[in-house]
Amino acid sequence: MPQEIEKDLYRIEIPLPETPLKYLNAYVIRGRDRHLLVDTGLNHDECLAALRDGLAAIDVDLADTDIFITHLHADHFGLVSRLAADRTRVYFNRPDAEIIESWEGFGPMLAYAGHHGFPVDRLRAALKAHPGSRFGTDWVPPLQILSEGDAITVGDYVWQCVETPGHTVGHTCLYDPSRKLLIAGDHLLIDITPNIQCWSDTQDPLRHYLASLDKVDAMDVRLVLPGHRRLFADHHRRISELKNHHQERLAEVVTLLAGGPFNAYETAARMTWDLQAPSWSDFPVAQQWFATGEALAHLRYLEEAGRISRRTDRDIVRFSPMP
């Protein structure tokens, strides 16, 4: 059954089959003429059934419901193609929409991963089998682009868009200042750390993420409604924990590189991860992919800050601390 958070505001737990996250928090704001659904789940029959059952339980008709997607990842975006009807407004952000518009497959990411030491053939097979690929959206409905400060009014709620890049380039939260509620997507999670990955030398996602944390830290928030796990208060404490986590990660990477130089794959293999596996070689390939992307985010941050340098040898990039 959906959880009523406040009057006309509900959480529906959407199962995420074959993923370690287990479920997505989809939020529903019930209005008078139109309702709003925030995030959808994977393009999977089990997700669709759970969402339809949840909406029926709170007497919300999907035909009268608009959709806001916090960011591009398939567990948030994937089901939208099976939900959008002729009158559905699908709200989204411009940076993530541009990724959809220019998408030509995983080729560039695979090449970049290869330059940073990842065994490309193993990664190609893992990406093909990953739920994000298997259960992504069938097609993309017309998107209504919203930006910082734009508002969506639903019933007695007025939700303002808050751009929080980092987890994706266009990640966007919703904030109701009168109620001090923040629908946070994957920007803030209570007992897991949002994954910050980098797969391009033109990006510095960790820098953007840390700036987004500072931005939200300055806001008056009574309750955080995250994309996964439980709701929580005291967002200042959680933001402090997340910032400390990344500062410790950065220090760890610099220390590790002193024994290098290492490429990103080698760096990730030496970093500390909260996974139950005897060694790096025992990690599932998909988890090695996430870890290497996160290592790259920290390496790019350190490189842009002038704390490490790179050297390319036989098309493989390796990093060392600055003297």
C-alpha positions as CSV (number, residue, x, y, z in Angstrom):
1,M,0.0,0.0,0.0
2,P,1.2,3.6,-0.7
3,Q,2.5,5.5,2.3
4,E,0.7,8.8,2.9
5,I,3.5,11.3,3.8
6,E,1.3,14.3,4.2
7,K,-2.2,15.2,2.8
8,D,-2.3,14.3,-0.9
9,L,1.4,13.3,-0.9
10,Y,2.2,9.6,-1.2
11,R,5.1,7.3,-1.7
12,I,4.8,4.1,-3.7
13,E,7.6,1.5,-3.5
14,I,8.4,0.3,-7.0
15,P,10.4,-3.0,-7.0
16,L,13.6,-2.9,-9.1
17,P,14.1,-6.5,-10.2
18,E,17.7,-7.8,-10.6
19,T,19.2,-4.7,-9.0
20,P,20.9,-4.2,-5.6
21,L,18.8,-1.1,-4.9
22,K,15.7,-3.3,-4.5
23,Y,13.1,-0.6,-5.0
24,L,12.5,3.0,-6.1
25,N,10.5,5.6,-4.2
26,A,7.9,7.0,-6.7
27,Y,6.1,10.0,-5.3
28,V,2.5,11.0,-6.1
29,I,1.0,14.4,-5.5
30,R,-2.8,14.3,-5.8
31,G,-4.4,17.4,-7.2
32,R,-7.9,18.5,-8.1
33,D,-7.8,18.2,-11.9
34,R,-4.3,16.8,-12.5
35,H,-1.9,14.8,-10.4
36,L,1.9,14.5,-10.5
37,L,4.0,11.4,-10.5
38,V,7.7,11.8,-9.7
39,D,9.9,9.0,-11.1
40,T,8.7,5.8,-12.5
41,G,10.9,2.7,-12.2
42,L,12.3,0.4,-14.8
43,N,10.6,-0.6,-18.0
44,H,9.5,-3.9,-16.4
45,D,6.1,-5.5,-16.0
46,E,6.7,-5.8,-12.2
47,C,7.3,-2.1,-12.0
48,L,4.3,-1.2,-14.1
49,A,2.0,-3.5,-12.0
50,A,3.2,-2.0,-8.7
51,L,2.7,1.5,-9.9
52,R,-0.8,0.9,-11.3
53,D,-1.8,-0.9,-8.1
54,G,-0.4,2.0,-6.0
55,L,-2.2,4.7,-8.0
56,A,-5.5,2.7,-7.9
57,A,-5.2,2.5,-4.1
58,I,-5.1,6.3,-3.8
59,D,-7.8,6.8,-6.5
60,V,-5.4,8.5,-9.0
61,D,-6.1,7.9,-12.7
62,L,-3.0,7.7,-14.8
63,A,-4.8,9.5,-17.6
64,D,-5.0,12.6,-15.4
65,T,-1.4,12.4,-14.2
66,D,1.7,14.3,-15.3
67,I,5.2,13.0,-14.7
68,F,8.4,14.6,-13.4
69,I,11.6,12.7,-13.9
70,T,14.5,13.7,-11.6
71,H,17.2,12.3,-13.9
72,L,18.0,10.1,-16.8
73,H,18.8,6.7,-15.1
74,A,16.6,3.8,-16.2
75,D,15.3,3.1,-12.7
76,H,13.8,6.6,-12.7
77,F,13.1,7.2,-16.4
78,G,12.6,3.7,-17.9
79,L,8.9,3.2,-17.4
80,V,7.8,6.6,-18.8
81,S,7.2,5.3,-22.3
82,R,4.5,2.9,-21.0
83,L,2.9,5.6,-18.8
84,A,2.7,8.7,-21.0
85,A,-0.7,9.3,-22.7
86,D,-1.8,12.0,-25.2
87,R,-2.4,14.6,-22.4
88,T,0.6,13.7,-20.2
89,R,3.1,16.4,-19.6
90,V,6.5,14.8,-19.0
91,Y,8.8,17.3,-17.2
92,F,12.5,16.8,-17.6
93,N,15.8,18.7,-17.6
94,R,17.8,20.0,-20.6
95,P,21.3,18.5,-19.9
96,D,20.0,15.0,-19.5
97,A,17.6,15.5,-22.5
98,E,20.6,16.4,-24.7
99,I,22.2,13.1,-23.8
100,I,19.1,11.3,-25.1
101,E,19.0,13.5,-28.3
102,S,22.7,12.8,-29.1
103,W,22.8,9.1,-28.0
104,E,24.7,6.9,-30.3
105,G,25.2,3.9,-27.9
106,F,27.9,3.0,-25.4
107,G,30.8,3.2,-27.9
108,P,32.3,6.5,-26.6
109,M,32.1,5.3,-23.0
110,L,33.6,1.9,-23.8
111,A,36.5,3.6,-25.6
112,Y,37.1,6.0,-22.7
113,A,37.0,3.1,-20.2
114,G,39.5,1.3,-22.3
115,H,41.9,4.3,-22.2
116,H,41.7,4.1,-18.5
117,G,42.5,0.4,-18.2
118,F,39.1,-1.3,-18.1
119,P,38.9,-4.6,-20.1
120,V,36.5,-3.4,-22.8
121,D,35.2,-6.8,-23.9
122,R,34.1,-7.7,-20.3
123,L,32.5,-4.3,-19.9
124,R,30.6,-4.5,-23.2
125,A,29.0,-7.8,-22.1
126,A,28.2,-6.4,-18.7
127,L,26.5,-3.3,-20.1
128,K,24.4,-5.4,-22.5
129,A,23.2,-7.5,-19.5
130,H,22.7,-4.6,-17.1
131,P,19.1,-3.9,-16.0
132,G,19.6,-0.3,-17.1
133,S,20.1,-1.5,-20.7
134,R,17.6,-4.3,-20.7
135,F,14.8,-2.3,-19.0
136,G,15.3,1.2,-20.4
137,T,12.6,3.2,-22.1
138,D,11.1,1.9,-25.4
139,W,10.7,5.4,-26.8
140,V,10.9,9.0,-25.4
141,P,7.7,11.0,-25.3
142,P,7.8,14.7,-25.9
143,L,9.5,16.4,-23.0
144,Q,8.6,19.7,-21.3
145,I,11.9,21.1,-20.2
146,L,12.1,22.8,-16.8
147,S,15.0,24.8,-15.4
148,E,16.1,26.2,-12.0
149,G,13.3,28.0,-10.3
150,D,10.5,26.8,-12.6
151,A,7.5,25.8,-10.6
152,I,4.8,23.0,-10.9
153,T,1.6,23.6,-9.0
154,V,-0.4,20.5,-8.0
155,G,-3.3,21.0,-5.7
156,D,-2.0,22.9,-2.7
157,Y,1.6,22.1,-3.4
158,V,4.0,24.4,-5.3
159,W,7.2,22.6,-6.3
160,Q,10.2,24.6,-7.4
161,C,12.9,23.0,-9.6
162,V,16.4,22.9,-7.9
163,E,19.2,21.9,-10.3
164,T,21.6,19.6,-8.6
165,P,24.1,18.2,-11.1
166,G,26.5,15.5,-10.1
167,H,24.8,12.2,-10.1
168,T,23.9,13.1,-13.7
169,V,24.6,16.3,-15.5
170,G,21.0,17.5,-15.3
171,H,19.8,15.9,-12.0
172,T,16.9,18.1,-10.6
173,C,15.1,18.0,-7.3
174,L,11.7,19.4,-6.4
175,Y,11.3,21.7,-3.4
176,D,8.2,23.1,-1.7
177,P,9.4,26.0,0.4
178,S,6.1,26.5,2.3
179,R,6.2,22.9,3.6
180,K,10.1,22.6,3.5
181,L,9.9,19.3,1.6
182,L,12.6,18.2,-0.8
183,I,12.0,15.4,-3.3
184,A,15.7,14.6,-3.8
185,G,15.9,11.9,-6.4
186,D,19.4,10.4,-6.1
187,H,21.1,13.6,-4.9
188,L,20.7,12.8,-1.2
189,L,20.3,9.2,0.1
190,I,20.3,8.3,3.7
191,D,22.3,5.1,4.1
192,I,24.0,4.7,0.7
193,T,26.2,7.1,-1.1
194,P,25.0,8.4,-4.5
195,N,27.2,7.1,-7.2
196,I,29.2,9.8,-8.9
197,Q,30.8,8.6,-12.1
198,C,32.9,10.2,-14.8
199,W,33.2,8.9,-18.4
200,S,34.6,12.0,-20.2
201,D,37.5,14.3,-20.0
202,T,35.2,17.3,-20.5
203,Q,33.4,16.5,-17.2
204,D,34.2,17.1,-13.5
205,P,31.0,15.6,-11.9
206,L,32.4,15.4,-8.4
207,R,33.0,19.2,-8.3
208,H,29.5,19.7,-9.5
209,Y,28.1,17.3,-6.9
210,L,29.9,18.9,-4.0
211,A,28.7,22.4,-5.2
212,S,25.1,20.9,-5.4
213,L,25.5,19.6,-1.8
214,D,26.5,23.1,-0.7
215,K,23.5,24.6,-2.5
216,V,21.0,22.3,-0.8
217,D,22.7,22.6,2.5
218,A,21.8,26.3,2.4
219,M,18.1,25.5,2.0
220,D,15.5,25.2,4.8
221,V,14.4,21.5,4.5
222,R,12.2,19.8,7.1
223,L,12.0,16.4,5.3
224,V,13.9,14.7,2.5
225,L,12.0,12.4,0.2
226,P,14.8,10.4,-1.6
227,G,14.7,8.2,-4.6
228,H,15.7,5.1,-2.6
229,R,15.5,3.9,1.0
230,R,13.8,5.7,3.8
231,L,12.7,9.4,4.2
232,F,14.8,11.4,6.6
233,A,15.2,14.8,8.4
234,D,18.3,16.7,9.3
235,H,19.7,17.0,5.7
236,H,22.6,19.2,7.1
237,R,24.0,16.2,8.9
238,R,23.7,13.9,5.9
239,I,25.3,16.4,3.6
240,S,28.2,16.8,6.0
241,E,28.6,13.0,6.0
242,L,28.6,12.9,2.2
243,K,31.1,15.7,1.9
244,N,33.4,14.0,4.4
245,H,33.1,10.7,2.5
246,H,34.3,12.3,-0.7
247,Q,37.1,14.2,1.1
248,E,38.3,10.9,2.6
249,R,38.0,9.3,-0.9
250,L,40.1,12.0,-2.4
251,A,42.8,11.6,0.2
252,E,42.8,7.8,-0.3
253,V,43.3,8.2,-4.0
254,V,46.2,10.6,-3.6
255,T,47.8,8.2,-1.1
256,L,47.3,5.2,-3.4
257,L,48.8,7.0,-6.4
258,A,52.0,7.6,-4.5
259,G,52.7,3.9,-5.1
260,G,51.8,4.2,-8.8
261,P,51.4,5.5,-11.4
262,F,48.0,3.7,-11.8
263,N,45.2,3.9,-14.4
264,A,41.7,4.3,-13.2
265,Y,40.9,0.6,-13.2
266,E,44.0,-0.1,-11.2
267,T,43.1,2.7,-8.8
268,A,39.6,1.4,-8.3
269,A,41.0,-2.0,-7.5
270,R,43.0,-0.6,-4.7
271,M,40.3,1.7,-3.2
272,T,38.1,0.7,-0.2
273,W,34.6,-0.5,-1.2
274,D,31.7,-1.6,0.9
275,L,31.1,-4.8,-1.0
276,Q,31.2,-8.4,0.3
277,A,33.8,-9.9,-2.0
278,P,37.2,-11.4,-1.1
279,S,39.1,-9.4,-3.7
280,W,38.7,-7.0,-6.7
281,S,38.7,-9.9,-9.1
282,D,35.7,-11.3,-7.3
283,F,33.6,-8.1,-7.8
284,P,30.9,-8.5,-10.5
285,V,31.9,-6.7,-13.6
286,A,29.0,-4.3,-13.3
287,Q,30.3,-3.3,-9.8
288,Q,33.8,-2.9,-11.2
289,W,32.3,-0.5,-13.8
290,F,30.6,1.6,-11.1
291,A,33.7,1.6,-9.0
292,T,36.0,2.6,-11.9
293,G,33.6,5.4,-12.9
294,E,33.6,6.7,-9.3
295,A,37.4,6.4,-9.2
296,L,37.5,8.5,-12.4
297,A,35.3,11.1,-10.9
298,H,37.8,11.5,-8.0
299,L,40.8,11.4,-10.4
300,R,39.3,14.1,-12.6
301,Y,38.5,16.3,-9.6
302,L,42.1,16.0,-8.4
303,E,43.5,16.6,-11.8
304,E,41.4,19.7,-12.3
305,A,42.5,20.9,-8.9
306,G,46.2,20.5,-9.9
307,R,46.9,17.8,-7.3
308,I,47.7,14.9,-9.7
309,S,48.9,14.7,-13.3
310,R,48.4,12.2,-16.1
311,R,50.7,10.3,-18.5
312,T,49.6,8.4,-21.6
313,D,51.6,5.4,-22.6
314,R,50.4,3.1,-25.4
315,D,47.0,4.7,-25.3
316,I,46.5,4.0,-21.5
317,V,46.2,6.9,-19.1
318,R,47.9,6.7,-15.8
319,F,47.9,9.2,-12.9
320,S,50.6,10.3,-10.4
321,P,50.6,12.8,-7.5
322,M,52.1,16.2,-8.4
323,P,55.6,16.7,-6.9
